[in-house]
Amino acid sequence: MEPQNTSAVERRVKLRTFAALWIFAFAALVLFRSAILPFAGSALIAYVVAPAVDRIAQVRVGKRTVPRWVAILIIYAGFFLLVYVVLTALVPQIYRELVRIARLALDFTNSLSPDRIQELAQSAESWLSDHGVPLALSSRSLEGGEIDGTTIPPAGQPNSPWSMALDLNQVIRDMTIKFSGAAKENLTNILSISRNIIGGIIASIFTLFFMLMVAAFFSVDATQIKAYCRTLIPSEYSQSARELIGRIDRALSA
């Protein structure tokens, strides 16, 4: 009975130790996620490109097979070529569309003369009136006058067809003044936001290259890394762990 009791105690100790290691690893991931995240991303990249690396590494050139580091360079070269083609095809088109939209907005803003605003106000006023909304927008309705040979009182006066009034010209003028003032006041903030955006883009590019470099290291030494990870699992659970990893791999690749 003593050997069985000793075996059961050892098994419980191993299980507790194994659980404690996983809890420690999870706590480290949570506490140091900003530092560990690039390495986790590198491991994910290495896992995704592993089938392609294995397939290229099986190709024979003469009497030798293609080294794994060469296979990784080929995959990375194809990836950057694809990114270059996409960027050269999309970025100029997006830039032209943004310039066109900005030009149209500028032309529309420059066309907003007092006469043009009154034309737009009268058009909107007629449309609203046809739909049962008595809103005065143009100066002739706000100040009163003759419309189609009929004297119309100013908006808000008795017998006026307009029960509501809004000076569109004044609203646009006030909005322009407020926008200009806000732009001047927030110029420093705009520059700061632009600087933060540029800094974020540079940091993201640096992080991407770092992840690709670490992923290449993982891919080159994949066999040694897998062998080391197997040593972290107790021998009596290694078969179950391999089966679990195999099922996960098949589910992810499906």
GUFINU-697993 format. One record per residue (C-alpha): residue number from 1; x, y, z; residue in one letter. Coordinates in steps of 0.25 Angstrom, whole numbers, always signed. Example, Ala and Ser with C-alpha at 12.3 -4.5 7.8 and 13.67 -1.06 7.14 Angstrom:
2
+-----+-------+-------+-------+------+
| pos |     X |     Y |     Z | code |
+-----+-------+-------+-------+------+
|   1 |   +49 |   -18 |   +31 |    a |
|   2 |   +55 |    -4 |   +29 |    s |
+-----+-------+-------+-------+------+
END
This chain:
254
+-----+-------+-------+-------+------+
| pos |     X |     Y |     Z | code |
+-----+-------+-------+-------+------+
|   1 |    +0 |    +0 |    +0 |    m |
|   2 |   +11 |   +10 |    +3 |    e |
|   3 |   +16 |   +10 |   -12 |    p |
|   4 |    +2 |   +13 |   -16 |    q |
|   5 |    +1 |   +24 |    -6 |    n |
|   6 |   +14 |   +30 |   -10 |    t |
|   7 |   +11 |   +29 |   -24 |    s |
|   8 |    -3 |   +37 |   -22 |    a |
|   9 |    +4 |   +47 |   -13 |    v |
|  10 |   +15 |   +50 |   -24 |    e |
|  11 |    +4 |   +51 |   -35 |    r |
|  12 |    -4 |   +61 |   -26 |    r |
|  13 |    +9 |   +69 |   -24 |    v |
|  14 |   +12 |   +69 |   -39 |    k |
|  15 |    -2 |   +73 |   -42 |    l |
|  16 |    -1 |   +85 |   -32 |    r |
|  17 |   +12 |   +89 |   -38 |    t |
|  18 |    +7 |   +88 |   -52 |    f |
|  19 |    -5 |   +96 |   -48 |    a |
|  20 |    +3 |  +106 |   -41 |    a |
|  21 |   +12 |  +108 |   -53 |    l |
|  22 |    +0 |  +111 |   -62 |    w |
|  23 |    -6 |  +120 |   -52 |    i |
|  24 |    +8 |  +128 |   -52 |    f |
|  25 |    +9 |  +128 |   -67 |    a |
|  26 |    -6 |  +133 |   -68 |    f |
|  27 |    -3 |  +144 |   -57 |    a |
|  28 |   +10 |  +148 |   -65 |    a |
|  29 |    +2 |  +149 |   -78 |    l |
|  30 |    -8 |  +159 |   -71 |    v |
|  31 |    +2 |  +167 |   -63 |    l |
|  32 |   +12 |  +168 |   -74 |    f |
|  33 |    +3 |  +167 |   -86 |    r |
|  34 |    +9 |  +180 |   -93 |    s |
|  35 |   +23 |  +173 |   -93 |    a |
|  36 |   +18 |  +159 |   -96 |    i |
|  37 |    +8 |  +163 |  -107 |    l |
|  38 |   +19 |  +164 |  -118 |    p |
|  39 |   +24 |  +151 |  -115 |    f |
|  40 |   +10 |  +145 |  -115 |    a |
|  41 |    +8 |  +151 |  -128 |    g |
|  42 |   +21 |  +146 |  -133 |    s |
|  43 |   +17 |  +132 |  -129 |    a |
|  44 |    +4 |  +133 |  -136 |    l |
|  45 |   +11 |  +138 |  -149 |    i |
|  46 |   +21 |  +126 |  -148 |    a |
|  47 |    +9 |  +116 |  -146 |    y |
|  48 |    +1 |  +122 |  -158 |    v |
|  49 |   +13 |  +121 |  -167 |    v |
|  50 |   +18 |  +108 |  -162 |    a |
|  51 |   +11 |   +99 |  -173 |    p |
|  52 |   +17 |  +108 |  -184 |    a |
|  53 |   +31 |  +108 |  -178 |    v |
|  54 |   +30 |   +92 |  -176 |    d |
|  55 |   +26 |   +91 |  -191 |    r |
|  56 |   +36 |  +100 |  -197 |    i |
|  57 |   +47 |   +93 |  -188 |    a |
|  58 |   +44 |   +80 |  -194 |    q |
|  59 |   +47 |   +85 |  -208 |    v |
|  60 |   +60 |   +79 |  -213 |    r |
|  61 |   +70 |   +88 |  -220 |    v |
|  62 |   +81 |   +79 |  -226 |    g |
|  63 |   +85 |   +69 |  -214 |    k |
|  64 |   +80 |   +78 |  -203 |    r |
|  65 |   +66 |   +83 |  -198 |    t |
|  66 |   +63 |   +98 |  -197 |    v |
|  67 |   +68 |  +103 |  -183 |    p |
|  68 |   +57 |  +108 |  -174 |    r |
|  69 |   +62 |  +122 |  -173 |    w |
|  70 |   +62 |  +123 |  -188 |    v |
|  71 |   +47 |  +118 |  -188 |    a |
|  72 |   +44 |  +129 |  -178 |    i |
|  73 |   +51 |  +139 |  -186 |    l |
|  74 |   +43 |  +135 |  -198 |    i |
|  75 |   +30 |  +136 |  -191 |    i |
|  76 |   +34 |  +150 |  -185 |    y |
|  77 |   +38 |  +155 |  -199 |    a |
|  78 |   +24 |  +150 |  -205 |    g |
|  79 |   +17 |  +157 |  -193 |    f |
|  80 |   +24 |  +170 |  -195 |    f |
|  81 |   +22 |  +169 |  -210 |    l |
|  82 |    +7 |  +168 |  -208 |    l |
|  83 |    +7 |  +179 |  -198 |    v |
|  84 |   +14 |  +188 |  -208 |    y |
|  85 |    +5 |  +184 |  -220 |    v |
|  86 |    -8 |  +187 |  -211 |    v |
|  87 |    -2 |  +200 |  -206 |    l |
|  88 |    +2 |  +205 |  -220 |    t |
|  89 |   -12 |  +202 |  -225 |    a |
|  90 |   -20 |  +207 |  -214 |    l |
|  91 |   -13 |  +219 |  -207 |    v |
|  92 |   -12 |  +228 |  -220 |    p |
|  93 |   -27 |  +225 |  -223 |    q |
|  94 |   -31 |  +229 |  -208 |    i |
|  95 |   -22 |  +241 |  -209 |    y |
|  96 |   -28 |  +246 |  -222 |    r |
|  97 |   -42 |  +244 |  -216 |    e |
|  98 |   -39 |  +251 |  -203 |    l |
|  99 |   -33 |  +263 |  -212 |    v |
| 100 |   -46 |  +263 |  -220 |    r |
| 101 |   -55 |  +263 |  -208 |    i |
| 102 |   -47 |  +274 |  -202 |    a |
| 103 |   -47 |  +282 |  -215 |    r |
| 104 |   -62 |  +280 |  -216 |    l |
| 105 |   -64 |  +285 |  -202 |    a |
| 106 |   -55 |  +297 |  -204 |    l |
| 107 |   -63 |  +301 |  -217 |    d |
| 108 |   -76 |  +299 |  -210 |    f |
| 109 |   -71 |  +308 |  -198 |    t |
| 110 |   -66 |  +319 |  -208 |    n |
| 111 |   -79 |  +318 |  -215 |    s |
| 112 |   -87 |  +322 |  -203 |    l |
| 113 |   -89 |  +337 |  -206 |    s |
| 114 |  -101 |  +344 |  -200 |    p |
| 115 |  -109 |  +342 |  -213 |    d |
| 116 |  -106 |  +328 |  -214 |    r |
| 117 |  -110 |  +325 |  -199 |    i |
| 118 |  -123 |  +332 |  -202 |    q |
| 119 |  -126 |  +323 |  -214 |    e |
| 120 |  -123 |  +311 |  -205 |    l |
| 121 |  -132 |  +317 |  -194 |    a |
| 122 |  -143 |  +319 |  -204 |    q |
| 123 |  -142 |  +305 |  -210 |    s |
| 124 |  -142 |  +299 |  -196 |    a |
| 125 |  -153 |  +308 |  -191 |    e |
| 126 |  -162 |  +303 |  -203 |    s |
| 127 |  -159 |  +289 |  -201 |    w |
| 128 |  -162 |  +290 |  -186 |    l |
| 129 |  -175 |  +297 |  -189 |    s |
| 130 |  -179 |  +287 |  -199 |    d |
| 131 |  -178 |  +276 |  -188 |    h |
| 132 |  -185 |  +284 |  -178 |    g |
| 133 |  -174 |  +291 |  -170 |    v |
| 134 |  -176 |  +306 |  -169 |    p |
| 135 |  -162 |  +310 |  -167 |    l |
| 136 |  -156 |  +323 |  -172 |    a |
| 137 |  -142 |  +323 |  -177 |    l |
| 138 |  -140 |  +334 |  -187 |    s |
| 139 |  -139 |  +348 |  -185 |    s |
| 140 |  -152 |  +352 |  -192 |    r |
| 141 |  -160 |  +343 |  -183 |    s |
| 142 |  -153 |  +348 |  -171 |    l |
| 143 |  -155 |  +362 |  -174 |    e |
| 144 |  -168 |  +361 |  -182 |    g |
| 145 |  -171 |  +366 |  -196 |    g |
| 146 |  -178 |  +363 |  -209 |    e |
| 147 |  -177 |  +348 |  -213 |    i |
| 148 |  -184 |  +345 |  -226 |    d |
| 149 |  -191 |  +358 |  -226 |    g |
| 150 |  -197 |  +356 |  -212 |    t |
| 151 |  -192 |  +364 |  -200 |    t |
| 152 |  -187 |  +354 |  -189 |    i |
| 153 |  -185 |  +359 |  -174 |    p |
| 154 |  -172 |  +356 |  -168 |    p |
| 155 |  -170 |  +343 |  -161 |    a |
| 156 |  -177 |  +342 |  -147 |    g |
| 157 |  -187 |  +353 |  -150 |    q |
| 158 |  -202 |  +351 |  -151 |    p |
| 159 |  -207 |  +345 |  -165 |    n |
| 160 |  -192 |  +341 |  -168 |    s |
| 161 |  -192 |  +327 |  -174 |    p |
| 162 |  -179 |  +325 |  -167 |    w |
| 163 |  -180 |  +321 |  -152 |    s |
| 164 |  -166 |  +318 |  -150 |    m |
| 165 |  -153 |  +326 |  -155 |    a |
| 166 |  -139 |  +323 |  -156 |    l |
| 167 |  -129 |  +333 |  -162 |    d |
| 168 |  -120 |  +323 |  -171 |    l |
| 169 |  -111 |  +334 |  -175 |    n |
| 170 |  -108 |  +338 |  -161 |    q |
| 171 |  -106 |  +323 |  -156 |    v |
| 172 |   -96 |  +320 |  -167 |    i |
| 173 |   -88 |  +333 |  -164 |    r |
| 174 |   -88 |  +329 |  -149 |    d |
| 175 |   -84 |  +315 |  -152 |    m |
| 176 |   -73 |  +320 |  -160 |    t |
| 177 |   -68 |  +329 |  -149 |    i |
| 178 |   -69 |  +318 |  -139 |    k |
| 179 |   -61 |  +308 |  -147 |    f |
| 180 |   -50 |  +318 |  -151 |    s |
| 181 |   -49 |  +322 |  -136 |    g |
| 182 |   -49 |  +307 |  -132 |    a |
| 183 |   -38 |  +304 |  -142 |    a |
| 184 |   -29 |  +315 |  -137 |    k |
| 185 |   -31 |  +311 |  -123 |    e |
| 186 |   -29 |  +296 |  -125 |    n |
| 187 |   -17 |  +298 |  -135 |    l |
| 188 |    -8 |  +293 |  -124 |    t |
| 189 |   -16 |  +281 |  -121 |    n |
| 190 |   -17 |  +277 |  -136 |    i |
| 191 |    -2 |  +278 |  -137 |    l |
| 192 |    -1 |  +269 |  -124 |    s |
| 193 |   -11 |  +259 |  -129 |    i |
| 194 |    -4 |  +259 |  -143 |    s |
| 195 |   +10 |  +256 |  -136 |    r |
| 196 |    +3 |  +245 |  -127 |    n |
| 197 |    -2 |  +238 |  -140 |    i |
| 198 |   +11 |  +239 |  -147 |    i |
| 199 |   +18 |  +233 |  -135 |    g |
| 200 |    +8 |  +222 |  -134 |    g |
| 201 |   +10 |  +219 |  -148 |    i |
| 202 |   +25 |  +218 |  -147 |    i |
| 203 |   +24 |  +210 |  -134 |    a |
| 204 |   +14 |  +200 |  -141 |    s |
| 205 |   +24 |  +198 |  -153 |    i |
| 206 |   +35 |  +196 |  -143 |    f |
| 207 |   +27 |  +186 |  -135 |    t |
| 208 |   +23 |  +179 |  -148 |    l |
| 209 |   +37 |  +177 |  -152 |    f |
| 210 |   +41 |  +172 |  -138 |    f |
| 211 |   +30 |  +162 |  -138 |    m |
| 212 |   +34 |  +157 |  -152 |    l |
| 213 |   +48 |  +156 |  -147 |    m |
| 214 |   +44 |  +148 |  -135 |    v |
| 215 |   +34 |  +139 |  -143 |    a |
| 216 |   +46 |  +136 |  -153 |    a |
| 217 |   +54 |  +131 |  -141 |    f |
| 218 |   +43 |  +123 |  -136 |    f |
| 219 |   +41 |  +117 |  -150 |    s |
| 220 |   +56 |  +113 |  -152 |    v |
| 221 |   +57 |  +107 |  -138 |    d |
| 222 |   +43 |  +101 |  -138 |    a |
| 223 |   +47 |   +87 |  -135 |    t |
| 224 |   +56 |   +90 |  -123 |    q |
| 225 |   +45 |   +99 |  -118 |    i |
| 226 |   +35 |   +88 |  -119 |    k |
| 227 |   +44 |   +79 |  -112 |    a |
| 228 |   +47 |   +88 |  -101 |    y |
| 229 |   +32 |   +91 |   -99 |    c |
| 230 |   +29 |   +76 |   -98 |    r |
| 231 |   +39 |   +75 |   -86 |    t |
| 232 |   +30 |   +85 |   -78 |    l |
| 233 |   +19 |   +74 |   -78 |    i |
| 234 |   +19 |   +63 |   -69 |    p |
| 235 |   +22 |   +50 |   -76 |    s |
| 236 |    +9 |   +43 |   -71 |    e |
| 237 |    +1 |   +54 |   -78 |    y |
| 238 |   +10 |   +56 |   -90 |    s |
| 239 |    +1 |   +47 |   -99 |    q |
| 240 |   -12 |   +54 |   -95 |    s |
| 241 |    -5 |   +67 |   -97 |    a |
| 242 |    -1 |   +63 |  -111 |    r |
| 243 |   -15 |   +58 |  -114 |    e |
| 244 |   -21 |   +71 |  -109 |    l |
| 245 |   -11 |   +80 |  -117 |    i |
| 246 |   -14 |   +71 |  -130 |    g |
| 247 |   -29 |   +73 |  -128 |    r |
| 248 |   -27 |   +88 |  -126 |    i |
| 249 |   -18 |   +89 |  -139 |    d |
| 250 |   -28 |   +81 |  -147 |    r |
| 251 |   -39 |   +90 |  -143 |    a |
| 252 |   -31 |  +103 |  -146 |    l |
| 253 |   -27 |   +98 |  -159 |    s |
| 254 |   -41 |   +94 |  -163 |    a |
+-----+-------+-------+-------+------+
END
